[in-house]
Amino acid sequence: MSIDKSLKKPSGVVRARNVLKRGERILILKEQDRWLEDQSPLGLPKVRVVKAAAGKKKKKKEEEEEEGDEAT
């Protein structure tokens, strides 16, 4: 007997991870200009993980109203 689709776990990680792989950490360090090409990939400095926040649609509406008020 097969398992219903609603009971299966989604594949992959859905939420933000707090641990990055070595390659991901190097990319972030390059973006922040903290990585030297002759540097060893072992013993990398800590990198802060930015968690994606849920979008707030109310602020966009308020900004549009403010722009409309300024135009008149």
A tleap script that builds the chain and sets N, CA, C and O, in Angstrom:
source leaprc.protein.ff14SB
mol = sequence {
  NMET SER ILE ASP LYS SER LEU LYS LYS PRO
  SER GLY VAL VAL ARG ALA ARG ASN VAL LEU
  LYS ARG GLY GLU ARG ILE LEU ILE LEU LYS
  GLU GLN ASP ARG TRP LEU GLU ASP GLN SER
  PRO LEU GLY LEU PRO LYS VAL ARG VAL VAL
  LYS ALA ALA ALA GLY LYS LYS LYS LYS LYS
  LYS GLU GLU GLU GLU GLU GLU GLY ASP GLU
  ALA CTHR
}
set mol.1.N position { 0.846 -1.167 0.000 }
set mol.1.CA position { 0.000 0.000 0.000 }
set mol.1.C position { 0.901 1.242 0.000 }
set mol.1.O position { 1.904 1.280 0.712 }
set mol.2.N position { 0.548 2.245 -0.786 }
set mol.2.CA position { 1.367 3.453 -0.876 }
set mol.2.C position { 0.938 4.492 0.158 }
set mol.2.O position { -0.170 4.437 0.691 }
set mol.3.N position { 1.827 5.429 0.428 }
set mol.3.CA position { 1.558 6.487 1.397 }
set mol.3.C position { 0.923 7.671 0.673 }
set mol.3.O position { 1.343 8.037 -0.425 }
set mol.4.N position { -0.082 8.257 1.291 }
set mol.4.CA position { -0.748 9.419 0.717 }
set mol.4.C position { 0.232 10.602 0.644 }
set mol.4.O position { 1.096 10.738 1.510 }
set mol.5.N position { 0.104 11.456 -0.381 }
set mol.5.CA position { 1.005 12.586 -0.568 }
set mol.5.C position { 0.979 13.552 0.614 }
set mol.5.O position { 2.002 14.155 0.936 }
set mol.6.N position { -0.155 13.705 1.253 }
set mol.6.CA position { -0.251 14.642 2.371 }
set mol.6.C position { 0.517 14.158 3.604 }
set mol.6.O position { 0.818 14.956 4.492 }
set mol.7.N position { 0.833 12.878 3.668 }
set mol.7.CA position { 1.548 12.324 4.814 }
set mol.7.C position { 3.057 12.267 4.602 }
set mol.7.O position { 3.807 12.031 5.550 }
set mol.8.N position { 3.512 12.481 3.359 }
set mol.8.CA position { 4.933 12.431 3.073 }
set mol.8.C position { 5.606 13.720 3.551 }
set mol.8.O position { 5.005 14.794 3.539 }
set mol.9.N position { 6.853 13.591 3.966 }
set mol.9.CA position { 7.639 14.757 4.357 }
set mol.9.C position { 8.177 15.426 3.095 }
set mol.9.O position { 8.532 14.742 2.136 }
set mol.10.N position { 8.241 16.747 3.088 }
set mol.10.CA position { 8.789 17.427 1.908 }
set mol.10.C position { 10.287 17.160 1.779 }
set mol.10.O position { 10.992 17.047 2.781 }
set mol.11.N position { 10.761 17.060 0.551 }
set mol.11.CA position { 12.182 16.810 0.348 }
set mol.11.C position { 12.958 18.105 0.501 }
set mol.11.O position { 12.476 19.167 0.108 }
set mol.12.N position { 14.135 18.031 1.059 }
set mol.12.CA position { 14.969 19.207 1.247 }
set mol.12.C position { 14.623 19.944 2.523 }
set mol.12.O position { 13.650 19.621 3.204 }
set mol.13.N position { 15.432 20.936 2.834 }
set mol.13.CA position { 15.236 21.726 4.041 }
set mol.13.C position { 14.311 22.894 3.718 }
set mol.13.O position { 14.574 23.664 2.795 }
set mol.14.N position { 13.253 23.019 4.463 }
set mol.14.CA position { 12.285 24.081 4.224 }
set mol.14.C position { 12.667 25.338 4.999 }
set mol.14.O position { 12.499 26.447 4.490 }
set mol.15.N position { 13.164 25.190 6.190 }
set mol.15.CA position { 13.496 26.342 7.018 }
set mol.15.C position { 14.972 26.722 6.853 }
set mol.15.O position { 15.751 25.976 6.258 }
set mol.16.N position { 15.342 27.876 7.379 }
set mol.16.CA position { 16.716 28.365 7.271 }
set mol.16.C position { 17.648 27.521 8.135 }
set mol.16.O position { 17.309 27.144 9.257 }
set mol.17.N position { 18.822 27.233 7.592 }
set mol.17.CA position { 19.814 26.471 8.347 }
set mol.17.C position { 20.714 27.428 9.104 }
set mol.17.O position { 20.956 28.543 8.641 }
set mol.18.N position { 21.207 27.020 10.247 }
set mol.18.CA position { 22.119 27.866 11.000 }
set mol.18.C position { 23.561 27.409 10.866 }
set mol.18.O position { 24.450 27.973 11.504 }
set mol.19.N position { 23.804 26.402 10.050 }
set mol.19.CA position { 25.155 25.919 9.797 }
set mol.19.C position { 25.367 25.906 8.293 }
set mol.19.O position { 24.562 25.345 7.549 }
set mol.20.N position { 26.459 26.530 7.845 }
set mol.20.CA position { 26.753 26.587 6.417 }
set mol.20.C position { 27.878 25.623 6.074 }
set mol.20.O position { 28.714 25.291 6.914 }
set mol.21.N position { 27.880 25.181 4.824 }
set mol.21.CA position { 28.980 24.351 4.348 }
set mol.21.C position { 30.196 25.235 4.101 }
set mol.21.O position { 30.081 26.458 4.025 }
set mol.22.N position { 31.349 24.611 3.979 }
set mol.22.CA position { 32.589 25.373 3.825 }
set mol.22.C position { 32.542 26.274 2.590 }
set mol.22.O position { 32.963 27.429 2.654 }
set mol.23.N position { 32.039 25.764 1.482 }
set mol.23.CA position { 31.959 26.556 0.254 }
set mol.23.C position { 31.039 27.754 0.401 }
set mol.23.O position { 31.335 28.834 -0.110 }
set mol.24.N position { 29.923 27.569 1.097 }
set mol.24.CA position { 28.990 28.668 1.332 }
set mol.24.C position { 29.628 29.742 2.209 }
set mol.24.O position { 29.430 30.935 1.979 }
set mol.25.N position { 30.389 29.320 3.207 }
set mol.25.CA position { 31.060 30.284 4.085 }
set mol.25.C position { 32.114 31.075 3.316 }
set mol.25.O position { 32.282 32.273 3.545 }
set mol.26.N position { 32.826 30.407 2.401 }
set mol.26.CA position { 33.842 31.097 1.612 }
set mol.26.C position { 33.192 32.132 0.701 }
set mol.26.O position { 33.719 33.234 0.549 }
set mol.27.N position { 32.056 31.794 0.093 }
set mol.27.CA position { 31.354 32.757 -0.765 }
set mol.27.C position { 30.935 33.998 0.018 }
set mol.27.O position { 31.072 35.117 -0.475 }
set mol.28.N position { 30.432 33.809 1.217 }
set mol.28.CA position { 30.013 34.943 2.043 }
set mol.28.C position { 31.219 35.777 2.446 }
set mol.28.O position { 31.145 37.006 2.457 }
set mol.29.N position { 32.335 35.122 2.779 }
set mol.29.CA position { 33.542 35.849 3.135 }
set mol.29.C position { 34.076 36.658 1.950 }
set mol.29.O position { 34.588 37.763 2.133 }
set mol.30.N position { 33.957 36.108 0.726 }
set mol.30.CA position { 34.386 36.850 -0.460 }
set mol.30.C position { 33.518 38.081 -0.670 }
set mol.30.O position { 34.030 39.143 -1.025 }
set mol.31.N position { 32.211 37.956 -0.456 }
set mol.31.CA position { 31.301 39.094 -0.599 }
set mol.31.C position { 31.633 40.188 0.413 }
set mol.31.O position { 31.481 41.373 0.116 }
set mol.32.N position { 32.079 39.804 1.590 }
set mol.32.CA position { 32.405 40.756 2.646 }
set mol.32.C position { 33.864 41.217 2.578 }
set mol.32.O position { 34.316 41.953 3.456 }
set mol.33.N position { 34.599 40.799 1.556 }
set mol.33.CA position { 36.021 41.127 1.383 }
set mol.33.C position { 36.857 40.713 2.595 }
set mol.33.O position { 37.774 41.428 3.000 }
set mol.34.N position { 36.534 39.561 3.164 }
set mol.34.CA position { 37.283 39.023 4.305 }
set mol.34.C position { 38.051 37.763 3.921 }
set mol.34.O position { 38.600 37.090 4.793 }
set mol.35.N position { 38.100 37.427 2.612 }
set mol.35.CA position { 38.729 36.194 2.169 }
set mol.35.C position { 39.915 36.531 1.277 }
set mol.35.O position { 39.789 37.327 0.346 }
set mol.36.N position { 41.068 35.929 1.559 }
set mol.36.CA position { 42.262 36.064 0.741 }
set mol.36.C position { 42.457 34.764 -0.029 }
set mol.36.O position { 42.221 33.684 0.513 }
set mol.37.N position { 42.885 34.856 -1.288 }
set mol.37.CA position { 43.018 33.664 -2.128 }
set mol.37.C position { 44.071 32.691 -1.606 }
set mol.37.O position { 43.941 31.484 -1.812 }
set mol.38.N position { 45.103 33.182 -0.941 }
set mol.38.CA position { 46.140 32.293 -0.420 }
set mol.38.C position { 45.819 31.763 0.973 }
set mol.38.O position { 46.641 31.082 1.585 }
set mol.39.N position { 44.637 32.072 1.469 }
set mol.39.CA position { 44.211 31.654 2.802 }
set mol.39.C position { 43.789 30.177 2.794 }
set mol.39.O position { 43.261 29.684 1.797 }
set mol.40.N position { 44.022 29.490 3.886 }
set mol.40.CA position { 43.637 28.088 4.002 }
set mol.40.C position { 42.124 27.970 4.225 }
set mol.40.O position { 41.552 28.757 4.979 }
set mol.41.N position { 41.468 26.995 3.576 }
set mol.41.CA position { 40.022 26.813 3.794 }
set mol.41.C position { 39.697 26.163 5.134 }
set mol.41.O position { 38.524 26.015 5.480 }
set mol.42.N position { 40.711 25.777 5.887 }
set mol.42.CA position { 40.497 25.192 7.203 }
set mol.42.C position { 40.560 26.286 8.257 }
set mol.42.O position { 41.362 27.213 8.137 }
set mol.43.N position { 39.745 26.194 9.267 }
set mol.43.CA position { 39.737 27.184 10.335 }
set mol.43.C position { 39.153 28.514 9.897 }
set mol.43.O position { 39.689 29.570 10.231 }
set mol.44.N position { 38.072 28.468 9.161 }
set mol.44.CA position { 37.446 29.703 8.671 }
set mol.44.C position { 36.844 30.501 9.820 }
set mol.44.O position { 36.413 29.924 10.819 }
set mol.45.N position { 36.812 31.830 9.684 }
set mol.45.CA position { 36.150 32.631 10.715 }
set mol.45.C position { 34.645 32.425 10.682 }
set mol.45.O position { 34.094 31.953 9.688 }
set mol.46.N position { 33.992 32.780 11.767 }
set mol.46.CA position { 32.550 32.624 11.848 }
set mol.46.C position { 31.854 33.591 10.894 }
set mol.46.O position { 32.323 34.703 10.652 }
set mol.47.N position { 30.722 33.134 10.361 }
set mol.47.CA position { 29.930 33.950 9.444 }
set mol.47.C position { 28.509 33.981 9.964 }
set mol.47.O position { 27.933 32.940 10.284 }
set mol.48.N position { 27.950 35.158 10.049 }
set mol.48.CA position { 26.579 35.281 10.527 }
set mol.48.C position { 25.605 34.824 9.448 }
set mol.48.O position { 25.743 35.190 8.281 }
set mol.49.N position { 24.633 34.031 9.842 }
set mol.49.CA position { 23.624 33.531 8.920 }
set mol.49.C position { 22.420 34.463 8.993 }
set mol.49.O position { 21.848 34.668 10.063 }
set mol.50.N position { 22.041 35.023 7.853 }
set mol.50.CA position { 20.911 35.936 7.800 }
set mol.50.C position { 19.659 35.118 7.521 }
set mol.50.O position { 19.573 34.423 6.509 }
set mol.51.N position { 18.700 35.204 8.417 }
set mol.51.CA position { 17.453 34.476 8.238 }
set mol.51.C position { 16.479 35.340 7.459 }
set mol.51.O position { 16.354 36.536 7.720 }
set mol.52.N position { 15.800 34.743 6.518 }
set mol.52.CA position { 14.833 35.477 5.716 }
set mol.52.C position { 13.595 35.752 6.553 }
set mol.52.O position { 13.035 34.843 7.165 }
set mol.53.N position { 13.176 36.994 6.576 }
set mol.53.CA position { 11.990 37.375 7.336 }
set mol.53.C position { 10.773 37.336 6.422 }
set mol.53.O position { 10.886 37.534 5.212 }
set mol.54.N position { 9.627 37.084 7.000 }
set mol.54.CA position { 8.387 37.072 6.233 }
set mol.54.C position { 8.088 38.477 5.752 }
set mol.54.O position { 8.293 39.447 6.482 }
set mol.55.N position { 7.603 38.590 4.527 }
set mol.55.CA position { 7.298 39.895 3.951 }
set mol.55.C position { 6.132 40.560 4.650 }
set mol.55.O position { 5.171 39.903 5.049 }
set mol.56.N position { 6.226 41.860 4.792 }
set mol.56.CA position { 5.163 42.626 5.428 }
set mol.56.C position { 4.514 43.491 4.368 }
set mol.56.O position { 5.103 44.476 3.922 }
set mol.57.N position { 3.317 43.136 3.963 }
set mol.57.CA position { 2.640 43.835 2.885 }
set mol.57.C position { 2.010 45.139 3.343 }
set mol.57.O position { 1.751 46.011 2.514 }
set mol.58.N position { 1.758 45.298 4.620 }
set mol.58.CA position { 1.125 46.508 5.119 }
set mol.58.C position { 2.011 47.727 4.907 }
set mol.58.O position { 1.508 48.811 4.611 }
set mol.59.N position { 3.316 47.567 5.052 }
set mol.59.CA position { 4.226 48.685 4.894 }
set mol.59.C position { 4.222 49.196 3.458 }
set mol.59.O position { 4.322 50.402 3.234 }
set mol.60.N position { 4.109 48.300 2.488 }
set mol.60.CA position { 4.079 48.721 1.097 }
set mol.60.C position { 2.865 49.599 0.824 }
set mol.60.O position { 2.960 50.595 0.106 }
set mol.61.N position { 1.727 49.228 1.395 }
set mol.61.CA position { 0.520 50.021 1.199 }
set mol.61.C position { 0.686 51.394 1.833 }
set mol.61.O position { 0.258 52.398 1.263 }
set mol.62.N position { 1.300 51.443 2.997 }
set mol.62.CA position { 1.508 52.723 3.671 }
set mol.62.C position { 2.473 53.600 2.878 }
set mol.62.O position { 2.285 54.814 2.801 }
set mol.63.N position { 3.509 52.991 2.285 }
set mol.63.CA position { 4.458 53.755 1.483 }
set mol.63.C position { 3.790 54.328 0.242 }
set mol.63.O position { 4.064 55.464 -0.145 }
set mol.64.N position { 2.910 53.542 -0.386 }
set mol.64.CA position { 2.208 54.027 -1.566 }
set mol.64.C position { 1.299 55.195 -1.211 }
set mol.64.O position { 1.176 56.147 -1.982 }
set mol.65.N position { 0.666 55.124 -0.052 }
set mol.65.CA position { -0.200 56.221 0.375 }
set mol.65.C position { 0.616 57.485 0.644 }
set mol.65.O position { 0.173 58.589 0.326 }
set mol.66.N position { 1.791 57.329 1.223 }
set mol.66.CA position { 2.654 58.472 1.493 }
set mol.66.C position { 3.140 59.100 0.180 }
set mol.66.O position { 3.211 60.324 0.068 }
set mol.67.N position { 3.472 58.269 -0.808 }
set mol.67.CA position { 3.910 58.791 -2.098 }
set mol.67.C position { 2.769 59.540 -2.780 }
set mol.67.O position { 2.987 60.576 -3.409 }
set mol.68.N position { 1.565 59.018 -2.654 }
set mol.68.CA position { 0.397 59.687 -3.229 }
set mol.68.C position { 0.141 61.031 -2.560 }
set mol.68.O position { -0.246 61.990 -3.230 }
set mol.69.N position { 0.352 61.114 -1.249 }
set mol.69.CA position { 0.152 62.355 -0.528 }
set mol.69.C position { 1.201 63.392 -0.917 }
set mol.69.O position { 0.895 64.582 -0.999 }
set mol.70.N position { 2.435 62.951 -1.158 }
set mol.70.CA position { 3.500 63.863 -1.536 }
set mol.70.C position { 3.311 64.397 -2.945 }
set mol.70.O position { 3.684 65.535 -3.230 }
set mol.71.N position { 2.733 63.588 -3.832 }
set mol.71.CA position { 2.539 64.010 -5.217 }
set mol.71.C position { 1.460 65.081 -5.330 }
set mol.71.O position { 1.507 65.907 -6.241 }
set mol.72.N position { 0.499 65.078 -4.429 }
set mol.72.CA position { -0.587 66.075 -4.511 }
set mol.72.C position { -0.294 67.346 -3.797 }
set mol.72.O position { -1.122 68.257 -3.792 }
savepdb mol mol.pdb
quit
